[in-house]
Amino acid sequence: MQKLGITMNSIVVEEFADATIKTKANIYFDGKVVSHTVLFRDGSKKTLGLIYPGKLHFGTQASERMEIVAGSCNVTLDGQSQSIFFQKGQLFEVPSNSGFEIEVTEGICEYICSFLV
């Protein structure tokens, strides 16, 4: 079973070059999560999004890396009992065919989700 760990990312990405942005928003959980898809020339894909206050569960098909760009959240991976606090500049990874619970208690949590191969 994988443990959830905090990874510090010393540089928060502020822009992507040579990318295509899908203008139609992905809206989940009655508007508590809003994201846009970013496609890159190399075939990779990311989403940029906002999570409003609440406790939500996401399932994963592919492995994901979640980078916190602004705000904060508590995260519990499926199969784990303890949540871990994440804030701007930190990231976590979620294995494929799994999931995680994310809780935002105040403000808005902004993130970049990278789908790992």
Buried (B, 14 or more C-beta within 10 A) or exposed (E): EEEBEEEEBEEBEEEEEEBEEEEEBEEBBEEBBBBBBBEEEEEEBBBBBBBBBEBBEBEBEEBBBBBBBBBBBBBBBBEBEEBBEBEBBBBBBBBEEBBBBBBBEEEBBBBBBBBEE
